[in-house]
Amino acid sequence: MKWLKVFAVFFVLHLLGWGGAHWYKKDRPERILIVADTSFALKSHFPDMQRWIEDYASDDRYREIFVGTDKAFIGELSKIKSNDSIFRVSFGRSNTDSLKRYESRQMDKRIFLSDGEVSPPNWTLVEFP
């Protein structure tokens, strides 16, 4: 009988922990910015980048995902009409200065999809060689 009481205590503590974590994270979602390098040299990798974004966003529980390119901010991923709009146009080379437009946005995590030529500080680089 003692083992049943111990099991019940741990079960209740486990449920309280999960419930508390859900309540906390539901009200404070992680804000993630994904920026794609739309340089002409990476045009052949656009489908791979789009698949990467879709796979990453498939588990968006407790997260708000925002997307943009090295040229312009697009918006929240769940609210754009089509993911194809991210890779609509390709031109120019990307550089660290092109990402400065995102410095003022309050994000918990910043991810840059590129070929690795530009490695901006405070960004997670995902390479598509």
C-alpha positions in Angstrom: 0.0 0.0 0.0 2.9 2.3 0.7 4.2 2.1 -2.9 0.7 3.2 -4.1 0.9 6.3 -2.0 4.4 7.1 -3.2 3.3 6.5 -6.8 0.3 8.8 -6.3 2.5 11.6 -4.9 4.9 11.4 -7.8 2.1 11.3 -10.3 0.4 14.4 -8.8 3.8 16.2 -8.8 4.4 15.2 -12.4 1.0 16.5 -13.5 1.5 19.8 -11.6 4.9 20.2 -13.3 3.5 19.6 -16.8 0.5 21.9 -16.1 2.7 24.7 -14.8 5.0 24.4 -17.7 2.1 24.5 -20.2 0.5 27.5 -18.5 3.8 29.4 -18.4 4.9 28.7 -22.0 1.4 29.3 -23.4 1.5 32.9 -22.2 5.2 33.4 -23.1 5.9 31.9 -26.5 9.4 31.9 -27.8 9.8 34.4 -30.6 11.9 33.1 -33.5 13.1 35.0 -36.6 14.1 33.0 -39.7 15.8 35.0 -42.4 16.5 33.4 -45.8 19.4 34.5 -48.0 17.8 35.3 -51.3 21.0 35.8 -53.3 21.0 34.7 -56.9 23.7 32.1 -56.2 21.4 30.3 -53.8 18.4 30.2 -56.1 18.9 26.4 -56.6 18.6 25.9 -52.8 15.3 27.8 -52.4 13.2 24.5 -52.4 15.6 23.1 -49.7 15.3 26.2 -47.6 11.5 26.2 -47.9 11.4 22.5 -46.8 13.7 23.4 -43.9 11.3 26.2 -42.8 8.3 24.0 -43.1 9.9 21.2 -41.1 11.1 23.7 -38.4 7.6 25.2 -38.2 5.8 21.8 -38.0 6.4 21.9 -34.3 5.3 25.5 -33.5 3.8 24.8 -30.1 4.8 27.6 -27.7 6.6 29.4 -30.5 5.9 32.4 -32.8 7.9 32.1 -36.0 8.6 35.2 -38.1 10.2 35.1 -41.5 12.0 37.5 -43.7 14.7 37.7 -46.4 18.0 39.5 -46.4 16.1 42.2 -48.3 12.8 42.6 -46.4 10.8 41.4 -43.4 7.8 39.4 -44.4 5.9 38.7 -41.2 4.6 35.9 -39.0 4.8 32.6 -40.8 1.4 31.4 -39.8 -0.2 34.5 -41.3 1.4 34.7 -44.7 -0.7 33.3 -47.5 2.0 31.1 -49.1 5.5 30.1 -48.2 6.4 30.6 -51.8 6.3 34.4 -51.2 9.5 34.1 -49.2 11.4 33.0 -52.3 9.6 35.1 -54.9 12.6 37.2 -56.0 16.4 36.6 -55.9 19.0 39.2 -56.5 22.2 40.7 -55.2 24.6 39.2 -52.6 23.8 39.1 -49.0 26.1 40.7 -46.4 26.1 41.5 -42.7 24.7 45.0 -43.2 21.6 43.6 -44.9 20.7 41.9 -41.6 20.9 45.1 -39.5 17.3 45.9 -40.2 16.4 43.0 -37.8 18.4 44.3 -34.9 15.5 46.4 -33.5 13.1 43.4 -33.5 12.8 41.7 -30.1 13.4 38.0 -30.8 14.5 35.1 -28.6 16.3 33.3 -31.4 17.5 34.4 -34.9 18.2 31.9 -37.6 19.9 32.8 -40.9 19.6 30.4 -43.9 22.6 30.9 -46.2 25.6 29.4 -47.9 27.9 30.3 -45.0 29.7 33.2 -46.7 28.2 35.6 -44.2 28.3 34.5 -40.6 26.5 37.3 -38.6 27.1 37.5 -34.8 24.3 36.5 -32.5 22.6 34.4 -35.3 22.3 30.7 -35.7 23.6 29.9 -39.2 22.1 27.0 -41.2 24.2 26.4 -44.3 23.0 25.3 -47.7 26.2 24.7 -49.6 
